[in-house]
Amino acid sequence: MKSVPRGILVVDLGAQYAQLIARRVREAGSYCEIAPPRRALEVAAAMDLGGVILSGGPASVYAPDAPVVPPELLQLGVPVLGICYGMQWMCQTLGGVVSPADKREFGRASIAVTRADGLFEGIDGHTVVWMSHGDQVQRLPQGWEVFAQTETCPFAAAGHVARGYFGLQFHPEVTHSVRGMELIENFVSTVCRMPGDWRPENIVDREVAKIQTLVGPRGEVVLGLSGGVDSSVAALIVHRAIGSRLHCIFVDNGLLRHGERDAVEATFRDHFHLDLTVIDASERFLRSLAGVTEPERKRKLIGRDFVDVFRGEATRFNGAKFLGQGTLYPDVIESVNVFGGNTAVIKSHHNVGGLPEDLDMQLVEPLRELFKDEVRAIGRYLGLDESIVARQPFPGPGLGVRILGEVTAERCEILRGADRIVREEIEAAGQHRTLWQYFAVLLPTKSVGVMGDARTYEDACVLRAVESSDGMTADWAHLPYDLLGRISNRIINEVRGINRVVLDISSKPPATIEWE
């Protein structure tokens, strides 16, 4: 009996959208895992496998540097769906022909559905899809039939129904494919006949049972609580499993936003009645950061102090042999570089929770198989307040990486005031519902201003607001001019030390969401 629920394996062939495919499968009510091609058979063997999805990718199947995909994936006895490159690999492997397309297709295209059953159950006529390919299948393998086509792509969708093989030249996982979610739901439920049991209540029950088995009837867990949605939901799941044997530690590093510490205490100590220890270590962190301006150095110092403070507090609980963490699935997925080599490191990870192995504690990670949107859904199911469930991501180093230049108590207080106004005004206007993050950044640059007929020479602050679905890419938000005006006016009038507010209109890429 396998310990994981019945699920779909998503094989990442170097796609931009592998995680998006997995999220769509989860939205369709089924568990799934992502694996690079070299580990696909190993992961499949460890799963209660219901089906396989082969992602797209940037390579050409006929190129010498194409990803090496094990052909045994087609012999596992479960349905297989190939998307874009995945379809091309399937067709070539099974005897079809793939070559450069006479006319490349990038962007929206209209497909004509020629067979509205199975994968296309309930989808007929014409529909808009998102194409992104320079190669295409020129001849289908034996036994394959056409399901849809475009004017320039005769095999936009095809399959071998009896063997459960299907291929889509377009990307159903992106929102630009109007009925793409229906296609994924059809594959998961109609073709693979998955039970559709990947829901918050089932996930919580499963994780509670796993924690109870791991920790036992007397074991204790220590968990670093930040007040963010990840650590909060992790704490509530562990608390549901073992009650008062969970010990939460909240470290106030002096780099928090306005009211953050009070909100954590009110929510988790007063409302949920968790065992919560709050440590005010702000002076220690600010001493370490004195004179430091280099971003990576800041991160390392903040991370080091967090580990030391947490370690010191954790040792008070002699019976706690387990460490709870809010690790998410994207944190543990092995990224794929189909051309070899290592992916570039842009910056150290925001979450300062990388605790050392010599703590000699076994990990308890109830969110390890979940995406952020799933964590939020579980938070709502557990009764967590919407202010925490919908809380925008906040970096582990806190304001320390939103203050460019030296971090001091005075500059923290200045930024705290500006950030509070940004959040208040955006939330009062209802704009926060469509934003991924919105915050202020304090620059190490002073500029001349005029206040009350007097010359000022004070700091400039940046307003940063972005829209995103997962933080991997982001567009700057087009906030209403009157809202921007109110934010600027309030910051300059209410926050001593700032006389200029500017707007960041950079997207990711090429910029990052955070400034450091």
Buried (B, 14 or more C-beta within 10 A) or exposed (E): EEEEBBBBBBBBBBBBBBBBBBBBBBBBBBBBBBBBBEBBBEBBEBBEBBBBBBBBBBBBBEEEEBBEBBEEBBEBEBBBBBBBBBBBBBBBBBEBEBBEBEEEBEEEBEBEBBBBEBBBBEBBEEBBBBBBBEBBBBBBBEEBBBBBBBEBBBBBBBBBBEBBBBBBBBBBBBEBBBBBBBBBBBBBBBBBEBBEBBBBEBBBEBBBEBBBEBBEEEBBBBBBBBBBBBBBBBBBBBBBBBEEBBBBBBBBBBBBBBEBBEBBBEBBBEEBEBBBBBBEBBEBBBEBBEEBBEBEEBBBBBBEBBBBBBEEBBEEBEEBBBBBBBBBBBBEBEEBEBEEEEEEEEEBBBBBBEBEEEBEBEBBBBBBBBBBEBBBBBBBBBEBBEEBBBBBBBBBBBBBBBBBBEBBEEBBBBBBBBBBBBBBBBBEBEBBEEBBBBBBBBBEEBEEBEEEEEEBEBBBBBBBBBBBEBBEBBEBBEBEEEBBEBBBEBBBEEBEBBBBBBBBEBBBEEBEBBBB
